[in-house]
Amino acid sequence: MKTKFDIKNQKRVFKAASLMGPRSGLPTVVDSDGEKLTRIRPLHYEDYADWESLNPWKIEAKGKVFEPTKKTLPAVYYLSYKKRVYSENRVKWPLKRVDWDPDGERNPQNRGKSKYVRISWDEATDIIAKEIARVKEKYGMSAILAEADMHGEGKHVAPSHGCMNRLLSILGGYTVQMRNMDSWEGYAWGSKNVWGCEPVGEVQPSANVWPDIAQNTETILFWAADPEVGAAGFDGYMSSRLSYWIHSLGVKYIYVDPALNYSAAKLADKWIPVKPNTDAALELAVAHVWLTEGIYDKDYVKTHVVGEEPFFDYVLGKAEDGTPKTPKWASGICGVPSWTIKALARHWAKQITSVTIGNGGPGIRGP
C-alpha cells in the first residue's frame, strides 16, 4: 500500500516496507524527485500523528523506563534498497537462455555458459504453467520442490505467504522444502504453544515476558545467543535496545559460547568459552553441583517436573554407565575449567536467572 502526499513542496512516498516479514518490517519514508528515489530514511511518527494518540507502550523497572523511539529504526539493509533498485545487476524482466527451448533442445550442458535473452511476462508465465503440467504428467506432483520454508512461502503453521503452495496443493501436491522443526526454529514454534507468544531471545522479544524479566531477574545467561548480530535489524533493533536497557538495570550478563560474539564483547560480565557441541557436558556438570550441594529448588522440582529420578541417577553416576557427571569430568570434554563450572552453577542457583537461547544452542555450533 502506498500513499502519496506533499510536504514542504517535496514529493514523498510512505511505504510500509516489510522486507523480511513482520518481525523486521518497519515503515520508512522514501523521497523521490518524481522520477527516481533519492533517499530512504526513518519515519518520524510525530510528522503524521500526535505521539500520545498512538498509545505508546512503556516498561518500567527498578526506577528506569523503556519505551519506543519516536522514529522508526530501519535495518541497515532497508537503507541500501535505493542502490539495489538501480543496480546494473538487477534482473528487471524475465530472461530465457538463448539455447533453451522448452519444446525442443534444452542443452543442460550449457547452464552457466550461455547468454540470456529477454522475454515477455506472458511468455514467462506460459512456460512456467507448461512446465508444471509437463512435470505433473511425466513424474507426478511430488517431483516439484516448493520452497515452503518458515521464512517464505509457507502455510504450514508458518507465515501466510502460501499462495504458491495452495495452487500446487490443488494441482495434486508437491515436495516441501522446509527446515526441520527440530532445528533452531523449534524454539519459535514451541514458544507459541508453551508461552502463547513469540520466543524470548534474539529474534522477537516478547512484550509479555520482558517486563517480568526486567523487574525480577538478577542474571541473564546467554546460551549461544548474540542479540546484536543474530537479530540483524529485526523490530527496529529491539534486541539491541533491550539488551542495553536490561543491563543498565544492574542485571548480570553471562555468555556461554565458543566465540566471543559481538554482544558478549560489548556487554558480558562473564564470558565462558566452550568447545563446539560440548555444552551438554557443561549442563550435566552444573546439575551435578546442584544435586550434590542441594542448592536447587526441591519444592519446584517436586511439583513441576516429571521423570527427574532417572536424570538424577544419570548425573550422579548411578545409571548404567556408572560415571558421575562432575565438573572435572565435564572439563575434559568441554574445555571449561572445573572451578568455573562450579562458580557458574552456584551463581545460577543463588541468583534469579533467566536463560536466553539464540541461533546455535543448545548443541552450540553443532549439527
C-alpha positions as CSV (number, residue, x, y, z in Angstrom):
1,M,0.0,0.0,0.0
2,K,1.4,3.4,-0.9
3,T,0.0,6.8,0.0
4,K,1.4,9.9,-1.9
5,F,1.4,13.3,-0.4
6,D,3.3,16.6,-0.4
7,I,5.3,18.0,2.5
8,K,7.4,21.2,2.1
9,N,7.0,21.0,-1.7
10,Q,8.8,17.7,-1.9
11,K,7.2,14.6,-3.2
12,R,7.4,11.7,-0.8
13,V,6.1,8.1,-0.8
14,F,5.3,6.5,2.6
15,K,5.8,2.8,2.2
16,A,5.1,0.2,5.0
17,A,8.0,-1.9,4.0
18,S,8.3,-5.5,5.2
19,L,11.5,-6.7,3.6
20,M,11.9,-9.7,5.9
21,G,8.5,-10.3,7.3
22,P,6.6,-8.7,10.1
23,R,9.3,-9.0,12.7
24,S,11.6,-6.7,10.7
25,G,9.1,-4.7,8.7
26,L,9.1,-1.0,9.7
27,P,7.7,2.0,8.0
28,T,10.2,4.1,6.1
29,V,9.9,7.4,4.2
30,V,11.1,7.2,0.6
31,D,12.0,10.6,-1.0
32,S,11.9,11.0,-4.8
33,D,12.4,13.7,-7.4
34,G,9.4,12.5,-9.3
35,E,11.4,10.1,-11.4
36,K,13.9,8.3,-9.2
37,L,14.3,7.5,-5.5
38,T,16.6,10.0,-3.9
39,R,16.7,8.8,-0.2
40,I,15.3,6.2,2.1
41,R,15.1,7.2,5.8
42,P,13.3,6.6,9.1
43,L,9.7,7.7,9.6
44,H,9.2,10.3,12.3
45,Y,5.8,9.4,13.8
46,E,5.1,12.9,15.0
47,D,5.2,14.2,11.4
48,Y,1.9,12.4,10.9
49,A,0.2,12.0,14.2
50,D,0.2,13.2,17.8
51,W,2.5,10.9,19.7
52,E,0.2,10.2,22.6
53,S,-2.7,9.4,20.3
54,L,-0.7,6.4,19.2
55,N,-0.9,4.9,22.7
56,P,2.8,4.2,23.0
57,W,3.8,1.3,25.3
58,K,6.1,1.6,28.3
59,I,8.0,-0.8,30.5
60,E,9.1,0.4,34.0
61,A,11.5,-1.5,36.2
62,K,13.9,-0.5,39.0
63,G,13.4,3.2,38.5
64,K,14.1,3.2,34.8
65,V,11.8,3.3,31.8
66,F,12.0,1.5,28.4
67,E,9.8,2.8,25.6
68,P,9.6,3.1,21.8
69,T,11.5,5.7,19.9
70,K,9.5,8.5,18.2
71,K,11.0,7.4,14.9
72,T,11.5,4.1,13.2
73,L,14.9,2.4,13.3
74,P,15.1,0.7,9.9
75,A,17.7,-2.1,9.5
76,V,20.8,-1.1,7.5
77,Y,19.7,-3.3,4.6
78,Y,16.5,-1.2,4.3
79,L,18.6,1.9,3.6
80,S,20.5,0.2,0.8
81,Y,17.5,-0.5,-1.3
82,K,17.9,2.6,-3.4
83,K,21.2,1.1,-4.7
84,R,19.5,-2.2,-5.2
85,V,16.7,-0.7,-7.2
86,Y,19.1,0.9,-9.7
87,S,21.8,-1.7,-9.6
88,E,23.2,-2.7,-13.0
89,N,23.0,-6.4,-11.8
90,R,19.3,-6.3,-11.0
91,V,17.1,-8.6,-13.1
92,K,14.4,-6.3,-14.3
93,W,12.4,-8.6,-16.6
94,P,12.1,-12.4,-17.5
95,L,15.1,-13.9,-19.2
96,K,15.5,-17.2,-21.1
97,R,18.7,-19.0,-22.0
98,V,19.3,-18.5,-25.7
99,D,19.8,-22.2,-26.4
100,W,17.0,-23.5,-24.2
101,D,13.8,-24.5,-25.9
102,P,11.0,-25.8,-23.6
103,D,9.5,-27.6,-26.6
104,G,12.8,-28.8,-28.1
105,E,16.5,-29.0,-27.2
106,R,17.2,-27.8,-23.7
107,N,21.1,-28.1,-23.7
108,P,21.6,-28.5,-20.0
109,Q,25.3,-28.8,-20.6
110,N,25.4,-25.1,-21.3
111,R,24.0,-23.9,-18.0
112,G,26.1,-21.1,-16.6
113,K,27.8,-20.7,-20.1
114,S,25.1,-19.5,-22.5
115,K,23.8,-16.0,-22.7
116,Y,20.2,-14.9,-22.0
117,V,17.6,-13.1,-24.0
118,R,14.7,-11.0,-22.7
119,I,11.2,-12.5,-23.0
120,S,7.7,-11.1,-22.2
121,W,5.9,-11.7,-18.9
122,D,3.2,-13.6,-20.9
123,E,5.8,-16.0,-22.4
124,A,7.4,-16.5,-18.9
125,T,4.1,-17.4,-17.2
126,D,3.1,-19.7,-20.1
127,I,6.5,-21.5,-19.8
128,I,6.0,-22.0,-16.1
129,A,2.5,-23.3,-16.5
130,K,3.5,-25.7,-19.2
131,E,6.5,-26.9,-17.2
132,I,4.3,-27.6,-14.1
133,A,1.9,-29.6,-16.3
134,R,4.7,-31.5,-18.0
135,V,6.3,-32.5,-14.7
136,K,3.0,-33.5,-13.3
137,E,2.2,-35.7,-16.3
138,K,5.6,-37.3,-16.5
139,Y,6.8,-37.6,-12.9
140,G,3.9,-36.7,-10.6
141,M,3.5,-33.6,-8.5
142,S,5.9,-34.8,-5.9
143,A,8.7,-34.0,-8.4
144,I,8.0,-30.3,-7.8
145,L,10.0,-28.9,-4.9
146,A,8.3,-25.9,-3.3
147,E,10.1,-23.5,-1.1
148,A,7.8,-23.8,1.9
149,D,10.3,-22.5,4.4
150,M,9.1,-20.7,7.6
151,H,10.7,-17.5,6.1
152,G,9.0,-17.7,2.8
153,E,6.1,-19.5,1.0
154,G,4.8,-21.5,3.9
155,K,1.3,-22.1,5.1
156,H,2.5,-24.9,7.4
157,V,1.9,-23.3,10.8
158,A,4.1,-20.6,9.3
159,P,3.7,-17.3,7.5
160,S,0.6,-16.7,5.3
161,H,2.5,-16.4,2.1
162,G,1.2,-19.7,0.9
163,C,-0.3,-18.7,-2.5
164,M,2.1,-20.9,-4.5
165,N,1.7,-23.8,-2.2
166,R,-2.1,-23.5,-2.3
167,L,-2.0,-23.7,-6.1
168,L,0.3,-26.7,-6.1
169,S,-1.9,-28.4,-3.5
170,I,-4.9,-28.0,-5.7
171,L,-2.9,-29.5,-8.6
172,G,-2.1,-32.6,-6.6
173,G,0.6,-31.7,-4.1
174,Y,4.4,-31.1,-4.1
175,T,7.5,-31.9,-2.1
176,V,8.1,-29.4,0.7
177,Q,11.5,-27.7,1.1
178,M,11.5,-26.7,4.7
179,R,13.9,-26.6,7.6
180,N,13.3,-29.3,10.2
181,M,11.0,-28.2,13.0
182,D,13.5,-29.6,15.5
183,S,16.2,-27.2,14.2
184,W,16.8,-23.8,15.9
185,E,13.4,-22.8,14.5
186,G,11.9,-25.2,17.0
187,Y,12.0,-22.6,19.7
188,A,9.9,-20.3,17.5
189,W,7.0,-22.7,17.4
190,G,7.5,-24.2,20.8
191,S,7.2,-20.8,22.4
192,K,3.9,-20.2,20.8
193,N,2.5,-23.4,22.3
194,V,4.2,-23.1,25.7
195,W,4.1,-19.4,26.4
196,G,1.4,-18.3,23.9
197,C,3.7,-15.7,22.4
198,E,6.8,-15.2,20.3
199,P,10.2,-16.5,21.5
200,V,12.2,-14.7,24.1
201,G,15.7,-14.1,22.7
202,E,17.5,-12.5,19.8
203,V,14.7,-12.6,17.2
204,Q,11.4,-11.4,18.6
205,P,11.5,-10.2,22.2
206,S,8.2,-10.9,23.8
207,A,6.4,-8.0,25.3
208,N,4.6,-10.1,27.9
209,V,7.8,-11.7,29.2
210,W,10.4,-8.9,29.2
211,P,8.6,-6.8,31.9
212,D,8.8,-9.7,34.3
213,I,12.4,-10.3,33.4
214,A,13.3,-6.6,33.9
215,Q,11.6,-6.4,37.3
216,N,12.7,-9.7,38.8
217,T,15.8,-11.2,37.0
218,E,19.2,-10.8,38.5
219,T,21.2,-12.7,35.9
220,I,20.6,-13.5,32.2
221,L,22.5,-16.5,30.9
222,F,23.0,-16.1,27.1
223,W,23.4,-19.7,25.9
224,A,24.9,-19.2,22.4
225,A,22.8,-16.0,21.9
226,D,24.1,-13.0,20.1
227,P,21.2,-10.4,20.1
228,E,23.3,-7.8,18.3
229,V,24.2,-9.9,15.2
230,G,21.8,-12.8,15.2
231,A,18.8,-10.4,15.2
232,A,20.1,-8.1,12.5
233,G,17.7,-5.2,12.4
234,F,14.5,-7.1,13.4
235,D,11.9,-4.9,15.1
236,G,13.9,-1.8,14.9
237,Y,17.0,-3.2,16.6
238,M,14.7,-4.1,19.5
239,S,17.1,-6.9,20.8
240,S,20.0,-4.4,20.9
241,R,17.9,-1.8,22.7
242,L,16.6,-4.3,25.2
243,S,20.0,-5.7,25.9
244,Y,21.4,-2.4,26.8
245,W,18.4,-1.4,28.9
246,I,18.2,-4.6,30.8
247,H,21.9,-4.5,31.5
248,S,21.6,-0.9,32.7
249,L,19.2,-2.2,35.5
250,G,22.2,-4.0,37.1
251,V,21.3,-7.4,35.7
252,K,24.4,-9.5,35.2
253,Y,25.1,-11.0,31.7
254,I,26.9,-14.4,31.4
255,Y,27.6,-15.6,27.9
256,V,28.3,-19.3,27.1
257,D,29.7,-19.5,23.5
258,P,32.8,-20.9,21.7
259,A,33.4,-17.4,20.3
260,L,33.4,-14.1,22.0
261,N,30.4,-12.9,20.0
262,Y,29.7,-9.2,19.4
263,S,27.1,-8.9,22.1
264,A,29.3,-10.5,24.6
265,A,32.3,-8.3,23.7
266,K,30.1,-5.3,24.5
267,L,28.0,-6.3,27.4
268,A,29.2,-9.6,29.1
269,D,30.1,-9.5,32.7
270,K,31.5,-13.0,32.2
271,W,32.2,-14.9,29.0
272,I,32.6,-18.7,29.3
273,P,34.1,-20.2,26.2
274,V,33.1,-23.8,25.5
275,K,34.3,-26.3,22.8
276,P,31.7,-26.5,20.0
277,N,28.9,-29.0,20.5
278,T,30.1,-30.0,24.0
279,D,27.7,-27.8,26.1
280,A,25.7,-30.8,27.1
281,A,28.6,-31.9,29.3
282,L,28.7,-28.4,30.9
283,E,25.0,-28.6,31.6
284,L,25.3,-32.0,33.2
285,A,28.1,-30.8,35.4
286,V,26.1,-27.8,36.6
287,A,23.3,-30.2,37.5
288,H,25.8,-32.3,39.4
289,V,26.8,-29.3,41.5
290,W,23.2,-28.5,42.2
291,L,22.4,-32.1,43.3
292,T,25.4,-32.8,45.4
293,E,25.3,-29.4,47.2
294,G,21.5,-29.4,47.4
295,I,21.1,-25.9,46.0
296,Y,18.3,-26.5,43.5
297,D,14.7,-25.7,44.2
298,K,13.4,-29.0,45.5
299,D,9.8,-27.9,46.0
300,Y,9.6,-26.7,42.4
301,V,11.1,-29.9,41.0
302,K,8.7,-32.0,43.2
303,T,5.6,-30.1,41.9
304,H,6.5,-29.2,38.3
305,V,8.9,-31.9,37.0
306,V,8.2,-35.4,35.6
307,G,10.9,-38.1,35.2
308,E,13.6,-36.4,37.2
309,E,14.8,-39.5,39.1
310,P,16.4,-41.3,36.0
311,F,18.0,-38.0,35.1
312,F,19.3,-37.5,38.7
313,D,20.7,-41.1,38.6
314,Y,22.5,-40.4,35.3
315,V,24.0,-37.2,36.6
316,L,25.2,-38.8,39.9
317,G,26.7,-41.9,38.2
318,K,24.0,-44.3,39.5
319,A,22.9,-45.2,36.0
320,E,24.2,-48.0,33.8
321,D,27.4,-46.1,32.7
322,G,28.4,-45.5,36.3
323,T,30.0,-42.2,35.6
324,P,29.3,-39.2,37.8
325,K,29.0,-36.1,35.7
326,T,31.3,-34.0,37.8
327,P,32.8,-30.6,36.8
328,K,36.2,-32.4,36.5
329,W,34.6,-34.9,34.1
330,A,32.9,-32.2,32.1
331,S,36.0,-30.0,32.0
332,G,37.9,-32.7,30.0
333,I,35.1,-32.6,27.4
334,C,34.0,-29.0,27.1
335,G,37.2,-27.2,28.0
336,V,35.7,-25.1,30.8
337,P,37.8,-25.3,34.0
338,S,36.0,-27.2,36.8
339,W,36.2,-24.2,39.1
340,T,34.4,-22.1,36.5
341,I,31.7,-24.7,36.2
342,K,31.2,-24.8,40.0
343,A,31.1,-21.0,40.1
344,L,28.5,-20.9,37.3
345,A,26.3,-23.5,39.0
346,R,26.4,-21.7,42.4
347,H,25.8,-18.3,40.9
348,W,22.9,-19.7,38.7
349,A,21.3,-21.3,41.8
350,K,21.8,-18.3,44.0
351,Q,20.5,-15.6,41.6
352,I,17.1,-15.3,39.9
353,T,18.3,-16.3,36.5
354,S,16.7,-16.2,33.1
355,V,18.1,-18.1,30.1
356,T,18.0,-16.9,26.5
357,I,18.9,-19.3,23.8
358,G,19.6,-18.0,20.3
359,N,20.7,-19.3,17.0
360,G,23.1,-22.2,17.6
361,G,22.4,-23.6,21.1
362,P,21.9,-25.9,22.9
363,G,24.3,-28.0,20.9
364,I,26.3,-24.8,20.3
365,R,27.7,-24.8,16.8
366,G,26.9,-28.5,16.5
367,P,24.8,-30.4,14.0
